[in-house]
Amino acid sequence: MHEVETMAFTGEVPWHGLGNKVNNTMSPSEMLVASGCDWKVQLTANHYPPDHAVHPSEPVPNSQFIERESDGSILGEYVTGNDYKVVQNEEMFEFFGEFLADDKMYLHTAGSLFGGKKVWAMASCKEGFTLGKDDTVVNNVLFTINHTGREANTALVTPIRVVCNNTMRLAMKDGKNDIVKHNHRVQFDAEVMKTALGIYTDAFGEFELLAQAMAKRVLEGNEEVDFFRKVFGGKEREADGKIIHSLGVRKALAYNRGQEFVAIGANKNVESKQNQIDRLSSVIEAIKKDAGKGKKIDQKRLEQLIDSDALVGGGADDEKETTTTSVLNPGWDNESSEGTLWGSFQTVMFMADHKPIKDYGVDHRFEKAMYGAAQGLDVKEKALKTAKELIAA
């Protein structure tokens, strides 16, 4: 089951295949309707049960729930106090009016998540920066209203790589969080949030400089493997003189060369080990050719990587890996990516955004792509930090 309830989008069909395609000239009010978010919420008093000893069926003081008016869906079950300020979807869409007025941005996507509990809209800049010939990155303003009563409304600026819709973070200065929050206990003030977002918009220029540096930084020797090890961690072991890396590292090595990930030994009933090894021949040839493209791998490391177990499977952490991952990594062979730090960085972004993440049967890819994982667990933040360290070295 997907987290997307309703959605409208411009451009290519999103990787989850959902939504209503629209043009990039939609006004805020038109996008509100096209995305299926033209509904309102209200606060409704909670009541004691009919058999309550003292207050049967009476309203509970200072206790309310958040209800969608159109169908009676309960979005937030418990809101205490009388100071909770409802923000309607229409207010959020109107927030983007000023951004669209000067024709420098357009509404890119909008929709409802988790049955209306979260509603978002994202506007994209019509201009960004391009690495090499065709690797374009654009800046985006993303705003989400939370109707659960437990979380703040949030806005952030996020770069997106056009070729594969990879989302990145902009916490560039002093480790500052890149999300601007609005607490429901105070009146929503669009101008205050726009001012705060302006600070992070400036960081997009810094990110362009960093991206250019990453695209010029060729990873040599063991640097590629070391980069992925720092990002994904995990255990590695040695068997018969050959290094077997963690599952995340092995997946990254395959995706970074535009290959499918094949988990050898994960499910012997699906495909014989020899057949799986045969499928790696293209990966092996790609590694051998890397020396001609600036990616220098010494012979000992080449032998370790060519080993089928070390590259894509065979470790103890493969026990739950039962299927081949058929999704490929777009843009891996762009001029700016092949053999560079930018390419490895984008492989991490791809893995974070496009791998199904399920919690209680719901696919959380969209939410994780836009807002990242819990603090301290976000591989995107680790990748950005590791890339900056490599550039500074």
C-alpha positions in Angstrom: 0.0 0.0 0.0 1.3 3.5 -1.0 1.3 6.5 1.3 0.0 8.7 -1.6 -3.8 9.3 -1.4 -4.1 11.8 -4.2 -1.5 13.7 -6.2 -0.9 15.9 -9.3 2.4 16.2 -11.0 4.1 17.9 -14.0 6.7 16.3 -16.3 7.5 12.6 -16.2 5.4 10.1 -14.4 6.8 9.8 -10.8 8.7 6.6 -10.0 5.7 5.3 -7.9 3.4 5.6 -10.9 0.7 7.5 -9.1 -1.0 10.9 -9.7 -2.8 13.1 -12.1 -0.6 14.7 -14.8 -1.0 18.5 -15.3 0.9 21.3 -17.1 3.4 23.6 -15.4 1.2 26.7 -15.7 -1.2 25.7 -12.9 -2.2 28.5 -10.5 -2.3 27.6 -6.7 -6.1 27.3 -6.8 -6.0 25.1 -9.9 -3.3 22.8 -8.4 -5.3 22.6 -5.2 -8.2 21.0 -7.2 -6.1 18.9 -9.5 -4.2 17.4 -6.6 -7.4 16.4 -4.8 -6.6 18.6 -1.8 -9.6 21.0 -2.2 -11.1 20.0 1.2 -11.1 21.6 4.7 -10.5 20.3 8.2 -12.3 21.3 11.5 -11.8 20.7 15.2 -14.6 18.6 16.7 -15.0 18.0 20.4 -14.3 14.6 21.9 -17.1 13.2 24.0 -17.2 10.9 27.0 -18.7 7.5 26.3 -22.5 7.0 26.8 -21.9 4.8 29.8 -19.6 7.3 31.6 -20.4 7.4 35.3 -20.3 11.2 35.6 -20.5 12.8 32.2 -22.2 10.4 29.8 -22.0 11.6 26.2 -20.8 15.1 27.3 -17.9 16.9 25.5 -14.5 16.4 27.1 -13.1 19.8 28.2 -10.1 21.0 26.1 -10.1 17.8 24.1 -10.7 17.8 20.3 -10.0 15.8 17.2 -9.2 16.9 13.7 -11.8 16.0 11.2 -11.9 16.2 7.4 -15.2 18.0 6.6 -15.8 16.3 3.2 -16.0 12.7 4.4 -15.7 12.8 8.2 -12.2 11.2 8.3 -10.4 11.6 11.6 -7.0 12.9 10.8 -5.9 13.8 14.3 -7.4 11.9 17.2 -6.5 14.0 20.2 -5.7 17.7 20.4 -5.5 19.2 23.9 -6.2 22.8 24.8 -8.0 25.6 23.0 -5.0 27.3 21.4 -4.6 24.8 18.4 -4.7 26.8 15.1 -6.0 24.9 12.1 -4.2 25.7 8.8 -6.3 24.9 5.7 -4.8 23.4 2.6 -5.9 26.4 0.6 -3.7 28.6 2.8 -0.6 26.5 2.0 -1.3 26.6 -1.8 -1.7 30.4 -1.6 1.7 30.6 0.0 3.2 29.8 -3.4 1.4 32.6 -5.2 4.3 35.1 -4.7 6.9 32.5 -5.9 4.9 31.9 -9.1 4.1 35.6 -9.8 7.5 36.4 -11.2 7.4 33.3 -13.5 10.6 31.9 -12.1 8.9 29.0 -10.4 6.1 26.6 -11.1 4.1 24.1 -9.1 5.7 20.8 -9.7 3.8 18.3 -7.4 1.1 18.4 -4.8 -1.0 15.9 -3.0 -2.3 14.1 0.1 -0.4 11.5 2.1 -1.7 8.9 4.6 -5.4 9.5 4.0 -5.1 13.2 4.4 -2.9 13.3 7.5 -0.2 15.2 5.5 -0.8 17.5 2.5 2.1 18.9 0.5 2.9 21.2 -2.4 6.3 21.7 -4.1 7.4 24.5 -6.5 10.4 24.1 -8.7 12.7 26.9 -10.0 12.8 27.1 -13.8 16.5 27.5 -13.7 19.2 25.7 -11.8 22.7 24.6 -12.6 24.1 21.9 -15.0 27.2 19.8 -14.5 28.8 18.5 -17.7 26.5 18.5 -20.7 23.2 17.4 -19.3 23.2 16.8 -15.5 20.8 19.4 -14.3 19.9 20.2 -10.7 17.1 22.5 -9.8 16.1 24.1 -6.5 12.6 23.5 -5.0 10.4 24.8 -2.2 8.5 22.1 -0.4 5.7 22.9 2.1 3.7 20.3 4.1 0.7 20.8 6.4 0.4 18.2 9.1 -3.2 17.5 10.1 -2.5 15.0 12.8 -2.2 17.5 15.7 1.1 16.0 16.7 3.6 17.6 14.3 4.4 21.0 13.0 3.8 22.3 9.5 7.2 22.4 7.7 8.8 24.1 4.7 12.2 23.5 3.2 14.4 24.1 0.2 15.7 21.0 -1.5 17.8 20.5 -4.7 16.5 17.8 -7.0 18.6 16.1 -9.7 16.3 16.1 -12.8 17.6 13.0 -14.5 16.4 10.7 -11.7 14.4 12.9 -9.3 17.0 12.4 -6.5 16.3 14.8 -3.6 19.2 16.3 -1.6 19.5 18.3 1.5 20.7 21.9 2.1 22.1 21.9 5.6 25.2 23.6 4.5 26.2 26.1 7.2 27.2 25.2 10.7 25.1 22.0 10.6 21.9 24.0 10.7 18.7 22.1 10.1 17.2 22.9 6.7 13.6 22.7 7.7 11.5 25.7 8.7 8.7 24.8 11.1 5.3 26.4 12.1 3.8 25.4 15.4 0.0 25.0 15.3 -0.1 26.9 18.6 0.6 30.2 16.9 -1.2 31.9 14.0 0.2 30.9 10.6 2.3 33.8 9.2 3.3 33.1 5.6 5.7 36.1 5.5 7.7 34.8 8.4 8.2 31.4 6.8 9.2 33.1 3.4 11.8 35.1 5.2 13.2 32.0 6.9 13.2 30.0 3.7 15.2 32.8 2.0 18.2 31.9 4.3 18.3 28.4 2.9 17.7 29.5 -0.7 21.1 31.3 -0.4 22.6 27.9 0.4 21.7 26.6 -3.0 24.6 28.7 -4.4 27.0 27.0 -2.0 25.6 23.6 -3.0 26.3 24.4 -6.7 30.0 25.1 -5.8 30.2 21.8 -3.8 28.5 19.9 -6.7 31.0 21.2 -9.2 33.9 20.2 -6.9 32.4 16.7 -6.5 32.0 16.3 -10.3 35.7 17.1 -10.8 36.9 14.8 -8.0 37.8 11.5 -9.5 37.8 8.6 -6.9 41.0 6.6 -7.2 42.1 3.3 -5.7 40.0 2.4 -2.7 38.2 5.7 -2.4 35.0 4.6 -3.9 34.6 1.6 -1.5 35.8 3.7 1.4 33.1 6.4 0.6 30.3 3.8 0.6 31.7 2.2 3.8 31.6 5.5 5.7 28.0 6.1 4.5 26.4 2.7 4.9 28.7 1.2 7.6 27.9 -2.4 8.4 30.2 -5.3 9.1 32.7 -6.6 6.6 34.7 -9.8 6.9 37.5 -11.6 5.1 37.1 -15.1 3.7 39.9 -16.9 1.9 41.8 -13.6 1.5 38.8 -11.9 -0.1 36.9 -9.0 1.5 33.1 -9.3 1.8 31.5 -5.9 2.4 28.2 -5.1 4.0 25.0 -5.4 2.0 24.7 -1.6 1.5 28.2 -1.3 0.2 27.7 -4.1 -2.3 24.5 -2.6 -3.5 26.1 0.8 -4.0 29.0 -0.7 -6.0 26.6 -2.4 -8.4 24.3 0.7 -8.7 27.2 3.0 -9.2 28.0 1.1 -12.4 24.4 1.0 -13.6 23.9 -2.6 -12.8 21.1 -4.5 -11.1 21.9 -5.8 -7.6 22.0 -9.6 -7.4 22.1 -11.3 -4.0 24.1 -14.5 -4.4 23.1 -17.2 -2.0 20.0 -15.3 -0.8 17.5 -17.7 -2.3 19.1 -20.7 -4.0 15.7 -21.9 -5.3 15.4 -18.8 -7.5 18.6 -19.1 -9.5 21.7 -21.1 -9.4 24.8 -19.5 -8.0 26.6 -20.1 -11.3 23.9 -18.4 -13.3 24.1 -15.4 -11.0 27.8 -15.2 -11.3 27.5 -15.3 -15.1 25.2 -12.3 -14.9 28.0 -10.3 -13.3 30.3 -10.4 -16.3 29.2 -7.0 -17.5 30.0 -5.6 -14.0 33.5 -7.2 -14.2 34.1 -5.7 -17.6 33.0 -2.3 -16.5 35.5 -2.4 -13.6 38.3 -3.5 -16.0 37.6 -0.5 -18.2 37.5 2.0 -15.4 41.2 2.6 -15.6 40.6 4.3 -19.0 38.1 6.7 -17.5 40.2 8.0 -14.6 39.1 5.4 -12.0 42.3 3.7 -10.9 41.8 0.4 -9.1 44.9 -1.6 -8.2 45.1 -5.2 -9.2 44.6 -6.7 -5.7 41.5 -4.6 -5.2 40.3 -5.5 -8.6 40.6 -9.2 -7.7 38.6 -8.6 -4.5 35.9 -6.7 -6.3 35.6 -9.2 -9.1 35.0 -12.0 -6.6 31.3 -12.5 -6.9 30.7 -12.8 -3.1 32.7 -9.7 -2.4 30.8 -7.6 -5.0 27.2 -8.6 -4.7 26.4 -11.3 -2.2 27.2 -14.2 0.0 27.6 -12.5 3.4 25.6 -13.3 6.5 23.6 -10.1 6.1 22.1 -11.4 2.8 19.8 -13.8 4.6 16.8 -11.5 4.2 17.7 -10.5 0.6 15.4 -12.9 -1.4 15.0 -11.1 -4.7 17.1 -9.4 -7.3 16.7 -5.6 -7.3 15.7 -4.8 -10.9 15.6 -1.0 -10.6 18.6 0.8 -12.2 20.4 4.0 -11.3 19.7 6.7 -13.9 22.5 9.1 -14.7 25.3 6.8 -13.5 27.1 7.2 -16.8 26.7 11.0 -17.1 29.9 12.8 -17.8 29.7 14.4 -14.4 29.1 11.1 -12.6 31.2 8.3 -14.1 34.1 7.6 -11.8 33.6 10.8 -9.7 32.6 11.7 -6.2 29.4 13.3 -7.6 28.4 10.0 -9.1 29.0 8.1 -5.9 27.1 10.8 -3.9 24.1 10.5 -6.3 24.2 6.7 -6.0 23.5 7.2 -2.3 20.7 9.6 -3.1 19.2 7.1 -5.5 19.3 4.3 -3.0 17.7 6.4 -0.3 14.9 7.7 -2.5 13.9 4.8 -4.6 14.2 1.7 -2.3 10.8 0.7 -0.9 10.6 1.5 2.8 7.6 -0.2 4.4 6.2 0.4 7.9 3.1 -1.5 8.8 2.5 -2.3 5.2 2.7 1.3 3.9 5.4 2.4 1.4 7.1 5.4 2.9 9.5 6.2 0.0 8.0 9.6 -0.8 8.1 10.9 2.7 11.6 9.7 3.3 12.8 11.1 0.0 11.5 14.6 0.9 12.2 14.8 4.6 14.9 12.1 5.2 15.2 9.6 8.0 15.3 10.1 11.7 18.2 12.3 12.9 21.4 10.4 13.0 20.1 7.7 10.6 19.9 9.7 7.4 22.4 8.3 4.8 22.0 11.5 2.8 23.5 13.6 5.6 26.3 11.1 6.0 27.0 11.2 2.3 27.1 15.0 2.3 29.4 15.1 5.3 31.7 12.5 3.8 31.8 14.2 0.4 32.7 17.5 2.0 35.5 15.8 3.9 36.9 14.3 0.7 36.8 17.7 -1.0 38.6 19.4 1.9 41.3 16.7 2.1 
